[in-house]
Amino acid sequence: MEERRNIEEIILNGTEDELSQLRLWLFKESVRLENQESALEDRYARLEADERAFKERRDALERKLENASKKLDADKALFEQRLHILNNGYAQLNMDKKKLEAEFVRLEREKTYQRQNEYDALDLMFRGVDSALTLKKRYKDLMKMFHPDNVAGDEEMVQLINAEYAALCRQFNISVIN
């Protein structure tokens, strides 16, 4: 404020030399202010350019984030779909496993029943055998019927007959001769 009074006093009452110095100072101050204004305008222009670049980068990153979010949602939906398929598959496998276990139990019962019937049939086939001679004759007759080379032959039945024959031979204390 005091400097302003000094300037006004020089303008009103100053000498030619003081006025010349004041003009010079005013010129320098004007140049300095113009330079400062130019620097501020350049800085403002750079800040605006930086702001535009920042907004462009931000917009690009927002688009990239939006695309990544969409891809993530799509991947999540695909994952959920695959998980649902797998869960259904596991449920179906468990049901199939239970069915197979039930079928296995049923088949085991059937095998047990069939073995009992086979042994009953063997008992019938060798019923009435009371000597080694009768045993050999019955064995030969059964082999003629069930031998695998015959049309109605059955290899499993021959094995059962052989096992029963061997057991009966031990019972009659004779050596097994086929």
C-alpha positions as CSV (number, residue, x, y, z in Angstrom):
1,M,0.0,0.0,0.0
2,E,2.8,2.4,0.8
3,E,4.5,1.5,-2.4
4,R,1.4,2.6,-4.2
5,R,1.5,6.0,-2.5
6,N,5.2,6.3,-3.5
7,I,4.3,5.6,-7.1
8,E,1.4,8.1,-7.1
9,E,3.7,10.7,-5.5
10,I,6.4,10.1,-8.1
11,I,3.8,10.5,-10.9
12,L,2.5,13.7,-9.5
13,N,5.6,15.3,-8.1
14,G,8.5,13.3,-9.5
15,T,11.4,14.5,-11.5
16,E,12.1,13.5,-15.0
17,D,14.7,10.9,-13.9
18,E,12.3,9.4,-11.3
19,L,9.6,9.2,-14.0
20,S,12.0,7.5,-16.3
21,Q,12.9,5.0,-13.7
22,L,9.3,4.5,-12.9
23,R,8.5,3.8,-16.6
24,L,11.4,1.4,-16.8
25,W,10.2,-0.4,-13.6
26,L,6.7,-0.4,-15.0
27,F,7.9,-1.8,-18.3
28,K,10.0,-4.5,-16.5
29,E,7.0,-5.3,-14.3
30,S,4.7,-5.5,-17.3
31,V,7.2,-7.9,-19.1
32,R,7.5,-9.9,-15.9
33,L,3.7,-10.2,-15.5
34,E,3.3,-11.0,-19.2
35,N,6.0,-13.8,-18.9
36,Q,4.3,-15.0,-15.7
37,E,0.9,-14.9,-17.5
38,S,2.4,-16.8,-20.5
39,A,4.0,-19.4,-18.1
40,L,0.6,-19.8,-16.3
41,E,-1.2,-20.2,-19.6
42,D,1.4,-22.8,-20.7
43,R,1.0,-24.6,-17.3
44,Y,-2.8,-24.4,-17.6
45,A,-2.6,-25.8,-21.1
46,R,-0.4,-28.7,-19.9
47,L,-2.8,-29.3,-17.0
48,E,-5.7,-29.4,-19.4
49,A,-3.8,-31.8,-21.7
50,D,-2.8,-34.0,-18.6
51,E,-6.5,-33.9,-17.5
52,R,-7.7,-35.0,-21.0
53,A,-5.0,-37.8,-21.0
54,F,-6.0,-38.8,-17.5
55,K,-9.7,-38.9,-18.5
56,E,-8.9,-41.0,-21.6
57,R,-6.8,-43.4,-19.5
58,R,-9.5,-43.6,-16.9
59,D,-12.2,-44.2,-19.6
60,A,-10.0,-46.9,-21.2
61,L,-9.4,-48.6,-17.8
62,E,-13.2,-48.4,-17.1
63,R,-14.0,-50.1,-20.4
64,K,-11.3,-52.7,-19.7
65,L,-12.7,-53.2,-16.2
66,E,-16.3,-53.5,-17.6
67,N,-15.1,-56.0,-20.2
68,A,-13.3,-58.0,-17.5
69,S,-16.3,-57.9,-15.3
70,K,-18.5,-59.2,-18.2
71,K,-16.0,-61.9,-18.9
72,L,-15.9,-62.8,-15.2
73,D,-19.7,-62.9,-15.0
74,A,-19.7,-65.2,-18.1
75,D,-17.0,-67.4,-16.7
76,K,-19.0,-67.6,-13.4
77,A,-22.1,-68.6,-15.2
78,L,-20.2,-71.2,-17.2
79,F,-18.7,-72.5,-13.9
80,E,-22.1,-72.7,-12.3
81,Q,-23.4,-74.5,-15.3
82,R,-20.6,-77.0,-15.2
83,L,-20.9,-77.4,-11.5
84,H,-24.6,-78.2,-11.9
85,I,-23.8,-80.7,-14.6
86,L,-21.2,-82.4,-12.4
87,N,-23.5,-82.5,-9.4
88,N,-26.2,-84.1,-11.5
89,G,-23.6,-86.5,-12.8
90,Y,-22.5,-87.4,-9.3
91,A,-26.1,-87.9,-8.2
92,Q,-26.7,-90.1,-11.2
93,L,-23.5,-92.1,-10.4
94,N,-24.7,-92.6,-6.8
95,M,-28.1,-93.8,-8.0
96,D,-26.4,-96.1,-10.5
97,K,-24.0,-97.3,-7.8
98,K,-27.0,-98.1,-5.5
99,K,-28.7,-100.0,-8.3
100,L,-25.5,-101.9,-9.1
101,E,-25.1,-102.8,-5.4
102,A,-28.7,-104.0,-5.2
103,E,-28.2,-106.0,-8.4
104,F,-25.0,-107.5,-7.0
105,V,-26.8,-108.5,-3.8
106,R,-29.6,-110.0,-6.0
107,L,-27.1,-111.9,-8.1
108,E,-25.2,-113.2,-5.1
109,R,-28.5,-114.6,-3.7
110,E,-29.2,-116.1,-7.1
111,K,-25.8,-117.7,-7.2
112,T,-26.2,-119.1,-3.7
113,Y,-29.6,-120.5,-4.7
114,Q,-28.2,-121.9,-7.9
115,R,-25.3,-123.5,-6.1
116,Q,-27.7,-125.1,-3.6
117,N,-29.7,-126.4,-6.6
118,E,-26.5,-127.7,-8.3
119,Y,-25.5,-129.5,-5.2
120,D,-29.1,-130.9,-4.9
121,A,-28.8,-132.0,-8.5
122,L,-25.5,-133.6,-7.7
123,D,-27.1,-135.4,-4.8
124,L,-29.8,-136.6,-7.2
125,M,-27.2,-137.7,-9.8
126,F,-25.2,-139.7,-7.3
127,R,-28.2,-140.9,-5.2
128,G,-28.3,-144.6,-4.5
129,V,-24.5,-145.0,-5.1
130,D,-23.4,-147.4,-2.3
131,S,-20.3,-149.0,-3.7
132,A,-17.2,-148.2,-5.7
133,L,-18.4,-150.1,-8.7
134,T,-21.7,-148.2,-8.8
135,L,-19.9,-144.9,-8.4
136,K,-17.6,-145.6,-11.4
137,K,-20.5,-146.6,-13.5
138,R,-22.6,-143.6,-12.6
139,Y,-19.6,-141.3,-13.2
140,K,-19.1,-142.7,-16.7
141,D,-22.8,-142.3,-17.5
142,L,-22.8,-138.7,-16.3
143,M,-19.7,-137.9,-18.3
144,K,-21.3,-139.2,-21.4
145,M,-24.2,-136.8,-20.9
146,F,-22.4,-133.6,-19.7
147,H,-19.0,-133.7,-21.4
148,P,-18.3,-130.4,-23.1
149,D,-17.8,-132.1,-26.5
150,N,-21.4,-133.2,-26.5
151,V,-24.1,-131.0,-28.0
152,A,-25.7,-130.5,-24.6
153,G,-22.4,-130.4,-22.8
154,D,-21.7,-128.1,-19.8
155,E,-18.2,-127.5,-18.6
156,E,-19.2,-126.1,-15.2
157,M,-21.4,-129.1,-14.6
158,V,-18.5,-131.5,-15.5
159,Q,-16.3,-129.6,-12.9
160,L,-19.0,-130.1,-10.3
161,I,-19.4,-133.8,-11.2
162,N,-15.6,-134.3,-11.0
163,A,-15.5,-132.6,-7.6
164,E,-18.3,-134.7,-6.2
165,Y,-16.8,-137.9,-7.8
166,A,-13.5,-137.1,-6.1
167,A,-15.2,-136.6,-2.7
168,L,-17.2,-139.9,-3.1
169,C,-14.0,-141.7,-4.1
170,R,-12.3,-140.6,-0.9
171,Q,-15.4,-141.8,1.0
172,F,-15.1,-145.2,-0.6
173,N,-11.3,-145.2,-0.3
174,I,-10.6,-145.6,-4.0
175,S,-8.1,-143.7,-6.2
176,V,-9.6,-141.3,-8.7
177,I,-9.3,-142.6,-12.3
178,N,-11.0,-140.7,-15.0
